[in-house]
Amino acid sequence: MASSAGIDAPPGASLIVIRPREGLFELDLMGVWRYRELLYFLVWRDLKVRYAQAALGAIWAIVQPLFTVLIFTAVFGVFAKVPSEGMPYAVFAFAAVLPWTYFSEAARRSALGLVGDANLVRKIYFPRLIIPLANVLSPLVDFAVSFLVFLGVMLWYGVAPTWNLLMVVPLLIVTMGLSLSIGLWLGPINVRFRDVQHTIPFLLQVWMYLAPIVYPLSIVPERWRTLYSLNPMVGIIEGFRWALLGKGSVDLFALGVSIVFIIVALAAGLVFFRHHERTFSDVI
């Protein structure tokens, strides 16, 4: 059997020729669905690598956010007396640490995942989008464990959850979109310039203090509020506080800015990632 590419296949055998797509907007999202079993395997592998040989296992998902909240409570809640909008400071801080911990871990993994799976990228064909997507999905297990701990902290301080808690799921999806968009932009850049792996921890550390995690949005001067809300994590964190604590009202402007930013960054990131995908195996 001869193919249109001029390549002969053995009699009775079919021939599949894999070529890079030429169109800028041919994102091959259906290919991700066809390789969904590989996506599941990569998520499962990440969980096993993270916990299988760890002495504390999944307890690390509890220790990290809990100790972060304890330190923030001591430094900013007790010593600095940062206002917490009438809530116990530990609960106030935990409500922001919860989405931030997921976001920072998912963004870091998705940005560095292509280089981490270099052997896989070089050896077989599959939609490369699966790698940053898997790295965004795997930290959800840590988020779920930390969420249960947060509910325990709320009960400890006598703070009852409200029906706003149902909004955690859509807010988490928005956070996943932001994490994925960062991976789609920084992942291809990291393939060419390995400085990214050293830059990301620093940028995330700076970003943490530019978001209302240890302080409320209300302490930001009104004249700077609009500019400050351009940070997409501002709307997400304020939305989580509203959903988890059930107090006040969600800042629709900040949340709207976050959603618009994420939609644009995600759409452009998909095009950018797809454009560079054809050279990953050569450069990595």
Secondary structure, 3 states (H helix, E strand, C coil): CECCCCCECCCCCCCCCCCCCCCCCCCCHHHHHHCHHHHHHHHHHHHHHHHCCCCCHHHHHHHHHHHHHHHHHHHHHHHCCCCCCCCCHHHHHHHHHHHHHHHHHHHHHHHHHHHHCHHHHHHCCCCCCHHHHHHHHCCHHHHHHHHHHHHHHHHHCCCCCCHHHHHHHHHHHHHHHHHHHHHHHHHHHHHHCCCHHHHHHHHHHHHHHCCCCCCCHHHCCHHHHHHHCCCHHHHHHHHHHHHHHCCCCCCHHHHHHHHHHHHHHHHHHHHHHHHHHCCHHHHC
